[in-house]
Amino acid sequence: MNKIKISKFMSGLLRHFPEDYNLEYDDNGWFALDEVVLCIKNNKDKNISESDIVNIVNKDSKGRYELKDDKIRAIYGHSINVEIDKNNTDNIPEKLYHGTPKYNIDSIMKEGLQPQSRQKVHLTDSINEAKQVGKRHTNDIVLLSIDVNELSKNGYEINNPSGGSVYTVSKVPAKYITKI
């Protein structure tokens, strides 16, 4: 069993392409663990077991997955439409960052950061990650800094669903955003 290949496949399966394998999930991104194991057996490794998957989840350094009862899900990074109900509001940094194409900046500085096609706005505590995200569509980007203290003081709940470098919030009004 190649644990890295299995983990990458499982990450894509739970976040991006479950429909390609006829896997069903609920509104919070939960999949039946036995169905995920069967899918991996049929498509990647016929010898995979449920305990192998549990081991991959427990040892994942990025904290991408969660197990509960007989279910599994990815905690963040979805392109499928799910609402992750896991909230972690401890130890949020004073500044968070967002990278965006330059052509978005006028709109953002008027209307703030909106979730667009996602459920939440995604921010990061890493300037390098913000740059990478901003460069998904163009190399001509602007980096934004978010004043977390003021945002929180005014009722916006910032979450860190995985305990990693990704943070989510419903929206970020323009007055809390500074161009770097």
DOSELUM-885832 format. One record per atom (N, C-alpha, C): residue number from 1; residue in one letter; atom name; y, z, x. Coordinates in Angstrom, 2 decimals, always signed. Example, Ala and Ser with C-alpha at 12.3 -4.5 7.8 and 13.67 -1.06 7.14 Angstrom:
BEGIN
tivex/torgu/filum/y/z/x
1/A/N/-5.69/+7.80/+13.19
1/A/CA/-4.50/+7.80/+12.30
1/A/C/-3.30/+7.80/+13.20
2/S/N/-2.25/+7.08/+12.85
2/S/CA/-1.06/+7.14/+13.67
2/S/C/+0.03/+7.87/+12.90
This chain:
BEGIN
tivex/torgu/filum/y/z/x
1/M/N/-1.19/+0.00/+0.85
1/M/CA/+0.00/+0.00/+0.00
1/M/C/+1.24/+0.00/+0.89
2/N/N/+2.12/-0.92/+0.63
2/N/CA/+3.41/-0.95/+1.33
2/N/C/+4.44/-0.26/+0.45
3/K/N/+4.74/+0.99/+0.78
3/K/CA/+5.62/+1.81/-0.05
3/K/C/+7.03/+1.22/-0.17
4/I/N/+7.52/+0.59/+0.87
4/I/CA/+8.87/+0.01/+0.83
4/I/C/+8.92/-1.14/-0.16
5/K/N/+7.92/-2.04/-0.10
5/K/CA/+7.88/-3.17/-1.04
5/K/C/+7.72/-2.68/-2.48
6/I/N/+6.87/-1.68/-2.67
6/I/CA/+6.66/-1.13/-4.02
6/I/C/+7.97/-0.51/-4.52
7/S/N/+8.65/+0.25/-3.69
7/S/CA/+9.90/+0.89/-4.09
7/S/C/+10.97/-0.14/-4.44
8/K/N/+11.07/-1.20/-3.65
8/K/CA/+12.06/-2.25/-3.94
8/K/C/+11.74/-2.95/-5.25
9/F/N/+10.48/-3.26/-5.46
9/F/CA/+10.08/-3.89/-6.72
9/F/C/+10.37/-2.96/-7.90
10/M/N/+10.00/-1.70/-7.74
10/M/CA/+10.21/-0.74/-8.82
10/M/C/+11.71/-0.57/-9.11
11/S/N/+12.54/-0.56/-8.07
11/S/CA/+13.98/-0.45/-8.25
11/S/C/+14.51/-1.61/-9.09
12/G/N/+14.10/-2.81/-8.76
12/G/CA/+14.51/-3.98/-9.54
12/G/C/+13.97/-3.93/-10.96
13/L/N/+12.73/-3.53/-11.09
13/L/CA/+12.07/-3.45/-12.39
13/L/C/+12.81/-2.49/-13.32
14/L/N/+13.18/-1.32/-12.82
14/L/CA/+13.81/-0.29/-13.65
14/L/C/+15.30/-0.50/-13.85
15/R/N/+15.93/-1.31/-13.01
15/R/CA/+17.39/-1.51/-13.10
15/R/C/+17.81/-2.87/-13.62
16/H/N/+17.02/-3.91/-13.30
16/H/CA/+17.54/-5.26/-13.49
16/H/C/+16.67/-6.22/-14.31
17/F/N/+15.36/-6.19/-14.14
17/F/CA/+14.56/-7.25/-14.77
17/F/C/+13.31/-6.77/-15.50
18/P/N/+13.39/-5.69/-16.29
18/P/CA/+12.18/-5.25/-17.00
18/P/C/+11.69/-6.28/-18.02
19/E/N/+12.62/-7.04/-18.59
19/E/CA/+12.23/-8.04/-19.60
19/E/C/+11.32/-9.11/-19.02
20/D/N/+11.49/-9.40/-17.72
20/D/CA/+10.64/-10.40/-17.07
20/D/C/+9.17/-9.98/-17.07
21/Y/N/+8.91/-8.69/-17.23
21/Y/CA/+7.56/-8.16/-17.21
21/Y/C/+7.19/-7.49/-18.54
22/N/N/+7.98/-7.79/-19.57
22/N/CA/+7.74/-7.26/-20.93
22/N/C/+7.67/-5.74/-20.97
23/L/N/+8.48/-5.07/-20.15
23/L/CA/+8.53/-3.62/-20.17
23/L/C/+9.63/-3.16/-21.11
24/E/N/+9.31/-2.17/-21.92
24/E/CA/+10.29/-1.61/-22.85
24/E/C/+10.85/-0.32/-22.29
25/Y/N/+12.11/-0.05/-22.64
25/Y/CA/+12.80/+1.16/-22.19
25/Y/C/+13.71/+1.64/-23.31
26/D/N/+14.06/+2.92/-23.25
26/D/CA/+14.95/+3.45/-24.28
26/D/C/+16.41/+3.35/-23.84
27/D/N/+17.31/+3.83/-24.68
27/D/CA/+18.75/+3.71/-24.42
27/D/C/+19.20/+4.44/-23.16
28/N/N/+18.42/+5.41/-22.71
28/N/CA/+18.75/+6.17/-21.52
28/N/C/+18.00/+5.67/-20.28
29/G/N/+17.37/+4.51/-20.38
29/G/CA/+16.71/+3.89/-19.24
29/G/C/+15.34/+4.42/-18.91
30/W/N/+14.73/+5.16/-19.83
30/W/CA/+13.39/+5.71/-19.58
30/W/C/+12.31/+4.69/-19.92
31/F/N/+11.34/+4.57/-19.02
31/F/CA/+10.17/+3.71/-19.19
31/F/C/+8.94/+4.60/-19.23
32/A/N/+7.91/+4.15/-19.90
32/A/CA/+6.62/+4.85/-19.87
32/A/C/+6.04/+4.68/-18.46
33/L/N/+5.75/+5.78/-17.81
33/L/CA/+5.25/+5.75/-16.44
33/L/C/+3.96/+4.95/-16.32
34/D/N/+3.04/+5.12/-17.27
34/D/CA/+1.77/+4.39/-17.18
34/D/C/+1.97/+2.87/-17.28
35/E/N/+2.98/+2.44/-18.05
35/E/CA/+3.26/+1.00/-18.16
35/E/C/+3.87/+0.45/-16.87
36/V/N/+4.71/+1.25/-16.21
36/V/CA/+5.29/+0.83/-14.93
36/V/C/+4.19/+0.73/-13.88
37/V/N/+3.29/+1.71/-13.84
37/V/CA/+2.17/+1.69/-12.90
37/V/C/+1.31/+0.45/-13.15
38/L/N/+0.99/+0.17/-14.39
38/L/CA/+0.18/-1.01/-14.74
38/L/C/+0.88/-2.30/-14.32
39/C/N/+2.18/-2.37/-14.54
39/C/CA/+2.94/-3.56/-14.14
39/C/C/+2.88/-3.76/-12.63
40/I/N/+3.04/-2.69/-11.88
40/I/CA/+2.98/-2.79/-10.42
40/I/C/+1.57/-3.17/-9.97
41/K/N/+0.55/-2.61/-10.62
41/K/CA/-0.85/-2.97/-10.31
41/K/C/-1.07/-4.46/-10.52
42/N/N/-0.57/-4.98/-11.63
42/N/CA/-0.81/-6.38/-11.99
42/N/C/+0.02/-7.36/-11.17
43/N/N/+1.13/-6.89/-10.57
43/N/CA/+2.03/-7.83/-9.92
43/N/C/+2.26/-7.59/-8.42
44/K/N/+1.95/-6.40/-7.93
44/K/CA/+2.23/-6.11/-6.52
44/K/C/+1.09/-5.49/-5.75
45/D/N/+0.41/-4.52/-6.35
45/D/CA/-0.63/-3.79/-5.61
45/D/C/-1.66/-3.26/-6.58
46/K/N/-2.83/-3.88/-6.60
46/K/CA/-3.85/-3.50/-7.58
46/K/C/-4.39/-2.09/-7.34
47/N/N/-4.15/-1.52/-6.16
47/N/CA/-4.66/-0.20/-5.84
47/N/C/-3.66/+0.93/-6.06
48/I/N/-2.49/+0.62/-6.57
48/I/CA/-1.45/+1.65/-6.78
48/I/C/-1.91/+2.63/-7.85
49/S/N/-1.54/+3.88/-7.68
49/S/CA/-1.89/+4.90/-8.67
49/S/C/-0.61/+5.60/-9.14
50/E/N/-0.73/+6.34/-10.21
50/E/CA/+0.40/+7.11/-10.71
50/E/C/+0.86/+8.11/-9.65
51/S/N/-0.06/+8.72/-8.95
51/S/CA/+0.34/+9.69/-7.92
51/S/C/+1.08/+9.01/-6.77
52/D/N/+0.75/+7.74/-6.48
52/D/CA/+1.50/+6.98/-5.46
52/D/C/+2.95/+6.79/-5.90
53/I/N/+3.13/+6.48/-7.17
53/I/CA/+4.49/+6.28/-7.70
53/I/C/+5.25/+7.60/-7.67
54/V/N/+4.62/+8.67/-8.07
54/V/CA/+5.27/+9.99/-8.03
54/V/C/+5.68/+10.33/-6.60
55/N/N/+4.84/+10.03/-5.65
55/N/CA/+5.14/+10.26/-4.24
55/N/C/+6.35/+9.44/-3.79
56/I/N/+6.41/+8.18/-4.18
56/I/CA/+7.55/+7.32/-3.83
56/I/C/+8.84/+7.90/-4.42
57/V/N/+8.79/+8.32/-5.67
57/V/CA/+9.96/+8.90/-6.33
57/V/C/+10.41/+10.16/-5.60
58/N/N/+9.48/+11.04/-5.30
58/N/CA/+9.81/+12.32/-4.67
58/N/C/+10.34/+12.17/-3.24
59/K/N/+9.95/+11.11/-2.56
59/K/CA/+10.37/+10.93/-1.17
59/K/C/+11.50/+9.91/-1.01
60/D/N/+12.02/+9.38/-2.11
60/D/CA/+13.08/+8.37/-2.02
60/D/C/+14.36/+8.99/-1.47
61/S/N/+14.80/+8.53/-0.32
61/S/CA/+15.97/+9.12/+0.35
61/S/C/+17.28/+8.84/-0.38
62/K/N/+17.31/+7.81/-1.22
62/K/CA/+18.55/+7.48/-1.94
62/K/C/+18.63/+8.14/-3.31
63/G/N/+17.60/+8.85/-3.70
63/G/CA/+17.63/+9.53/-5.00
63/G/C/+17.76/+8.58/-6.17
64/R/N/+17.10/+7.44/-6.09
64/R/CA/+17.25/+6.40/-7.12
64/R/C/+16.51/+6.68/-8.42
65/Y/N/+15.47/+7.50/-8.36
65/Y/CA/+14.56/+7.63/-9.50
65/Y/C/+14.51/+9.04/-10.05
66/E/N/+14.01/+9.11/-11.28
66/E/CA/+13.80/+10.40/-11.92
66/E/C/+12.53/+10.32/-12.76
67/L/N/+11.75/+11.39/-12.73
67/L/CA/+10.54/+11.52/-13.55
67/L/C/+10.74/+12.65/-14.55
68/K/N/+10.25/+12.45/-15.77
68/K/CA/+10.33/+13.50/-16.79
68/K/C/+9.18/+13.27/-17.76
69/D/N/+8.37/+14.28/-17.90
69/D/CA/+7.16/+14.16/-18.74
69/D/C/+6.35/+12.97/-18.25
70/D/N/+6.08/+12.01/-19.10
70/D/CA/+5.33/+10.82/-18.70
70/D/C/+6.24/+9.60/-18.63
71/K/N/+7.51/+9.84/-18.22
71/K/CA/+8.49/+8.76/-18.17
71/K/C/+9.13/+8.69/-16.79
72/I/N/+9.70/+7.51/-16.49
72/I/CA/+10.38/+7.27/-15.22
72/I/C/+11.62/+6.43/-15.50
73/R/N/+12.65/+6.62/-14.67
73/R/CA/+13.83/+5.77/-14.77
73/R/C/+14.56/+5.73/-13.44
74/A/N/+15.41/+4.73/-13.29
74/A/CA/+16.37/+4.69/-12.19
74/A/C/+17.60/+5.45/-12.69
75/I/N/+18.26/+6.16/-11.80
75/I/CA/+19.38/+7.01/-12.21
75/I/C/+20.71/+6.27/-12.19
76/Y/N/+20.85/+5.26/-11.36
76/Y/CA/+22.12/+4.54/-11.26
76/Y/C/+21.87/+3.10/-10.82
77/G/N/+22.91/+2.28/-10.92
77/G/CA/+22.87/+0.91/-10.40
77/G/C/+22.31/-0.13/-11.35
78/H/N/+22.32/+0.13/-12.63
78/H/CA/+21.72/-0.78/-13.60
78/H/C/+22.59/-1.99/-13.92
79/S/N/+21.92/-3.12/-14.11
79/S/CA/+22.58/-4.26/-14.73
79/S/C/+22.09/-4.39/-16.18
80/I/N/+21.01/-3.70/-16.53
80/I/CA/+20.58/-3.65/-17.93
80/I/C/+21.43/-2.60/-18.64
81/N/N/+21.53/-2.71/-19.94
81/N/CA/+22.41/-1.85/-20.72
81/N/C/+21.73/-0.53/-21.07
82/V/N/+22.02/+0.50/-20.25
82/V/CA/+21.50/+1.84/-20.51
82/V/C/+22.62/+2.85/-20.32
83/E/N/+22.45/+4.01/-20.90
83/E/CA/+23.40/+5.12/-20.75
83/E/C/+22.65/+6.26/-20.08
84/I/N/+22.95/+6.49/-18.83
84/I/CA/+22.29/+7.57/-18.10
84/I/C/+22.94/+8.88/-18.50
85/D/N/+22.12/+9.80/-19.00
85/D/CA/+22.63/+11.06/-19.53
85/D/C/+22.56/+12.20/-18.53
86/K/N/+22.35/+11.88/-17.27
86/K/CA/+22.28/+12.92/-16.23
86/K/C/+23.67/+13.14/-15.66
87/N/N/+24.17/+14.35/-15.75
87/N/CA/+25.51/+14.65/-15.27
87/N/C/+25.45/+15.66/-14.13
88/N/N/+26.17/+15.35/-13.08
88/N/CA/+26.33/+16.26/-11.95
88/N/C/+27.81/+16.23/-11.60
89/T/N/+28.50/+17.30/-11.90
89/T/CA/+29.94/+17.34/-11.66
89/T/C/+30.30/+18.31/-10.53
90/D/N/+29.31/+18.73/-9.76
90/D/CA/+29.56/+19.64/-8.64
90/D/C/+29.99/+18.87/-7.39
91/N/N/+30.84/+19.48/-6.60
91/N/CA/+31.22/+18.96/-5.28
91/N/C/+31.75/+17.52/-5.29
92/I/N/+32.62/+17.22/-6.23
92/I/CA/+33.23/+15.89/-6.28
92/I/C/+34.36/+15.87/-5.24
93/P/N/+34.42/+14.84/-4.36
93/P/CA/+35.48/+14.79/-3.36
93/P/C/+36.87/+14.63/-3.99
94/E/N/+37.91/+14.93/-3.23
94/E/CA/+39.29/+14.80/-3.72
94/E/C/+39.71/+13.35/-3.89
95/K/N/+39.12/+12.46/-3.10
95/K/CA/+39.42/+11.03/-3.17
95/K/C/+38.13/+10.26/-3.36
96/L/N/+38.19/+9.27/-4.24
96/L/CA/+37.10/+8.31/-4.39
96/L/C/+37.71/+6.93/-4.25
97/Y/N/+36.85/+5.93/-4.04
97/Y/CA/+37.34/+4.59/-3.72
97/Y/C/+36.67/+3.53/-4.60
98/H/N/+37.40/+2.43/-4.71
98/H/CA/+36.91/+1.29/-5.48
98/H/C/+37.43/+0.03/-4.80
99/G/N/+36.54/-0.93/-4.58
99/G/CA/+36.93/-2.22/-4.02
99/G/C/+36.94/-3.26/-5.12
100/T/N/+37.95/-4.11/-5.10
100/T/CA/+38.06/-5.12/-6.15
100/T/C/+38.66/-6.40/-5.58
101/P/N/+38.33/-7.55/-6.15
101/P/CA/+39.00/-8.79/-5.72
101/P/C/+40.51/-8.69/-5.96
102/K/N/+41.26/-9.29/-5.05
102/K/CA/+42.73/-9.24/-5.12
102/K/C/+43.26/-9.77/-6.45
103/Y/N/+42.60/-10.76/-7.02
103/Y/CA/+43.08/-11.33/-8.28
103/Y/C/+43.02/-10.34/-9.45
104/N/N/+42.33/-9.22/-9.30
104/N/CA/+42.27/-8.20/-10.37
104/N/C/+43.37/-7.16/-10.28
105/I/N/+44.09/-7.11/-9.17
105/I/CA/+44.94/-5.98/-8.88
105/I/C/+46.11/-5.81/-9.87
106/D/N/+46.74/-6.89/-10.30
106/D/CA/+47.87/-6.75/-11.25
106/D/C/+47.40/-6.10/-12.54
107/S/N/+46.27/-6.55/-13.05
107/S/CA/+45.72/-5.99/-14.28
107/S/C/+45.34/-4.52/-14.10
108/I/N/+44.71/-4.21/-12.98
108/I/CA/+44.29/-2.83/-12.72
108/I/C/+45.49/-1.90/-12.61
109/M/N/+46.55/-2.35/-11.95
109/M/CA/+47.71/-1.48/-11.75
109/M/C/+48.50/-1.30/-13.06
110/K/N/+48.23/-2.12/-14.06
110/K/CA/+48.84/-1.94/-15.39
110/K/C/+47.92/-1.16/-16.32
111/E/N/+46.64/-1.55/-16.37
111/E/CA/+45.70/-1.01/-17.35
111/E/C/+44.69/-0.02/-16.79
112/G/N/+44.63/+0.13/-15.47
112/G/CA/+43.66/+1.02/-14.84
112/G/C/+42.32/+0.35/-14.67
113/L/N/+41.36/+1.11/-14.21
113/L/CA/+39.99/+0.63/-14.05
113/L/C/+39.24/+0.85/-15.35
114/Q/N/+38.68/-0.21/-15.87
114/Q/CA/+37.91/-0.18/-17.12
114/Q/C/+36.44/-0.50/-16.80
115/P/N/+35.51/-0.03/-17.60
115/P/CA/+34.09/-0.27/-17.29
115/P/C/+33.63/-1.72/-17.44
116/Q/N/+34.43/-2.57/-18.05
116/Q/CA/+34.06/-3.97/-18.26
116/Q/C/+32.71/-4.06/-18.96
117/S/N/+31.72/-4.72/-18.35
117/S/CA/+30.41/-4.89/-19.00
117/S/C/+29.47/-3.70/-18.75
118/R/N/+29.92/-2.73/-18.00
118/R/CA/+29.10/-1.54/-17.75
118/R/C/+29.52/-0.42/-18.68
119/Q/N/+28.74/+0.63/-18.65
119/Q/CA/+29.05/+1.79/-19.48
119/Q/C/+30.15/+2.65/-18.86
120/K/N/+30.21/+2.69/-17.55
120/K/CA/+31.15/+3.54/-16.83
120/K/C/+31.77/+2.77/-15.67
121/V/N/+32.90/+3.27/-15.19
121/V/CA/+33.49/+2.77/-13.96
121/V/C/+32.73/+3.42/-12.81
122/H/N/+32.36/+2.61/-11.82
122/H/CA/+31.65/+3.12/-10.65
122/H/C/+32.62/+3.24/-9.48
123/L/N/+32.63/+4.42/-8.87
123/L/CA/+33.45/+4.71/-7.71
123/L/C/+32.53/+5.18/-6.59
124/T/N/+33.05/+5.29/-5.40
124/T/CA/+32.26/+5.77/-4.28
124/T/C/+33.09/+6.67/-3.38
125/D/N/+32.40/+7.51/-2.62
125/D/CA/+33.09/+8.35/-1.65
125/D/C/+33.16/+7.67/-0.28
126/S/N/+32.69/+6.42/-0.21
126/S/CA/+32.63/+5.67/+1.05
126/S/C/+33.54/+4.45/+1.00
127/I/N/+34.49/+4.38/+1.93
127/I/CA/+35.36/+3.20/+2.00
127/I/C/+34.53/+1.95/+2.30
128/N/N/+33.51/+2.08/+3.17
128/N/CA/+32.67/+0.92/+3.48
128/N/C/+31.91/+0.41/+2.25
129/E/N/+31.38/+1.32/+1.45
129/E/CA/+30.70/+0.89/+0.22
129/E/C/+31.68/+0.23/-0.73
130/A/N/+32.89/+0.77/-0.84
130/A/CA/+33.92/+0.17/-1.71
130/A/C/+34.21/-1.26/-1.25
131/K/N/+34.29/-1.47/+0.06
131/K/CA/+34.52/-2.82/+0.59
131/K/C/+33.37/-3.75/+0.21
132/Q/N/+32.13/-3.29/+0.37
132/Q/CA/+30.96/-4.11/+0.05
132/Q/C/+30.95/-4.50/-1.43
133/V/N/+31.25/-3.54/-2.29
133/V/CA/+31.27/-3.82/-3.73
133/V/C/+32.36/-4.84/-4.05
134/G/N/+33.53/-4.64/-3.46
134/G/CA/+34.64/-5.56/-3.70
134/G/C/+34.34/-6.98/-3.26
135/K/N/+33.52/-7.12/-2.22
135/K/CA/+33.22/-8.44/-1.65
135/K/C/+32.07/-9.15/-2.35
136/R/N/+31.60/-8.64/-3.47
136/R/CA/+30.51/-9.33/-4.18
136/R/C/+30.92/-10.72/-4.62
137/H/N/+32.22/-10.91/-4.92
137/H/CA/+32.67/-12.20/-5.46
137/H/C/+33.63/-12.95/-4.55
138/T/N/+34.28/-12.24/-3.63
138/T/CA/+35.25/-12.87/-2.74
138/T/C/+35.49/-11.95/-1.56
139/N/N/+35.96/-12.52/-0.46
139/N/CA/+36.32/-11.70/+0.70
139/N/C/+37.75/-11.20/+0.63
140/D/N/+38.53/-11.72/-0.31
140/D/CA/+39.93/-11.34/-0.47
140/D/C/+40.01/-10.15/-1.43
141/I/N/+39.90/-8.94/-0.89
141/I/CA/+39.79/-7.75/-1.74
141/I/C/+40.93/-6.77/-1.49
142/V/N/+41.04/-5.82/-2.39
142/V/CA/+41.97/-4.70/-2.28
142/V/C/+41.14/-3.44/-2.43
143/L/N/+41.41/-2.46/-1.59
143/L/CA/+40.77/-1.16/-1.72
143/L/C/+41.69/-0.21/-2.46
144/L/N/+41.11/+0.54/-3.38
144/L/CA/+41.86/+1.48/-4.19
144/L/C/+41.37/+2.90/-3.92
145/S/N/+42.30/+3.83/-3.92
145/S/CA/+41.99/+5.24/-3.77
145/S/C/+42.28/+5.92/-5.10
146/I/N/+41.39/+6.79/-5.53
146/I/CA/+41.53/+7.47/-6.81
146/I/C/+41.81/+8.95/-6.55
147/D/N/+42.86/+9.47/-7.19
147/D/CA/+43.20/+10.89/-7.07
147/D/C/+42.33/+11.68/-8.04
148/V/N/+41.24/+12.20/-7.53
148/V/CA/+40.22/+12.87/-8.34
148/V/C/+40.75/+14.16/-8.95
149/N/N/+41.53/+14.92/-8.19
149/N/CA/+42.04/+16.19/-8.72
149/N/C/+42.89/+15.98/-9.97
150/E/N/+43.81/+15.04/-9.91
150/E/CA/+44.67/+14.77/-11.07
150/E/C/+43.87/+14.18/-12.23
151/L/N/+42.95/+13.29/-11.91
151/L/CA/+42.11/+12.69/-12.94
151/L/C/+41.32/+13.77/-13.68
152/S/N/+40.72/+14.69/-12.93
152/S/CA/+39.95/+15.78/-13.52
152/S/C/+40.84/+16.73/-14.32
153/K/N/+42.01/+17.06/-13.77
153/K/CA/+42.94/+17.97/-14.46
153/K/C/+43.33/+17.45/-15.83
154/N/N/+43.32/+16.13/-15.97
154/N/CA/+43.74/+15.51/-17.22
154/N/C/+42.57/+15.11/-18.13
155/G/N/+41.42/+15.76/-17.92
155/G/CA/+40.32/+15.64/-18.87
155/G/C/+39.29/+14.57/-18.61
156/Y/N/+39.36/+13.87/-17.50
156/Y/CA/+38.36/+12.84/-17.20
156/Y/C/+37.21/+13.47/-16.42
157/E/N/+36.01/+13.34/-16.96
157/E/CA/+34.83/+13.92/-16.32
157/E/C/+34.23/+12.92/-15.35
158/I/N/+34.18/+13.31/-14.11
158/I/CA/+33.60/+12.48/-13.06
158/I/C/+32.22/+13.02/-12.75
159/N/N/+31.24/+12.12/-12.75
159/N/CA/+29.85/+12.50/-12.51
159/N/C/+29.32/+11.85/-11.25
160/N/N/+28.37/+12.51/-10.66
160/N/CA/+27.64/+12.01/-9.50
160/N/C/+26.16/+12.03/-9.89
161/P/N/+25.71/+11.03/-10.67
161/P/CA/+24.39/+11.10/-11.29
161/P/C/+23.22/+11.24/-10.32
162/S/N/+23.32/+10.69/-9.13
162/S/CA/+22.18/+10.75/-8.21
162/S/C/+22.35/+11.80/-7.12
163/G/N/+23.54/+12.36/-7.00
163/G/CA/+23.80/+13.25/-5.89
163/G/C/+24.15/+12.48/-4.62
164/G/N/+24.23/+11.15/-4.71
164/G/CA/+24.54/+10.29/-3.55
164/G/C/+26.01/+9.91/-3.52
165/S/N/+26.29/+8.69/-3.13
165/S/CA/+27.67/+8.25/-2.92
165/S/C/+28.29/+7.56/-4.12
166/V/N/+27.55/+7.40/-5.22
166/V/CA/+28.06/+6.73/-6.42
166/V/C/+28.51/+7.77/-7.44
167/Y/N/+29.72/+7.56/-7.97
167/Y/CA/+30.32/+8.45/-8.97
167/Y/C/+30.71/+7.60/-10.17
168/T/N/+30.64/+8.20/-11.36
168/T/CA/+30.98/+7.47/-12.57
168/T/C/+32.01/+8.23/-13.39
169/V/N/+32.81/+7.46/-14.12
169/V/CA/+33.84/+8.02/-15.00
169/V/C/+34.08/+7.01/-16.11
170/S/N/+34.51/+7.47/-17.27
170/S/CA/+34.68/+6.57/-18.41
170/S/C/+35.73/+5.49/-18.14
171/K/N/+36.82/+5.84/-17.48
171/K/CA/+37.87/+4.90/-17.08
171/K/C/+38.80/+5.63/-16.13
172/V/N/+39.65/+4.88/-15.45
172/V/CA/+40.63/+5.48/-14.54
172/V/C/+41.99/+4.87/-14.87
173/P/N/+42.87/+5.64/-15.52
173/P/CA/+44.21/+5.13/-15.79
173/P/C/+44.97/+4.79/-14.49
174/A/N/+45.85/+3.83/-14.57
174/A/CA/+46.56/+3.32/-13.40
174/A/C/+47.32/+4.40/-12.63
175/K/N/+47.81/+5.41/-13.32
175/K/CA/+48.62/+6.42/-12.63
175/K/C/+47.84/+7.24/-11.60
176/Y/N/+46.52/+7.16/-11.61
176/Y/CA/+45.69/+7.88/-10.65
176/Y/C/+45.19/+6.98/-9.50
177/I/N/+45.66/+5.74/-9.48
177/I/CA/+45.18/+4.75/-8.53
177/I/C/+46.28/+4.41/-7.51
178/T/N/+45.88/+4.37/-6.24
178/T/CA/+46.78/+3.94/-5.17
178/T/C/+46.09/+2.84/-4.38
179/K/N/+46.83/+1.78/-4.09
179/K/CA/+46.30/+0.72/-3.22
179/K/C/+46.30/+1.24/-1.78
180/I/N/+45.23/+0.98/-1.07
180/I/CA/+45.15/+1.37/+0.34
180/I/C/+45.55/+0.18/+1.20
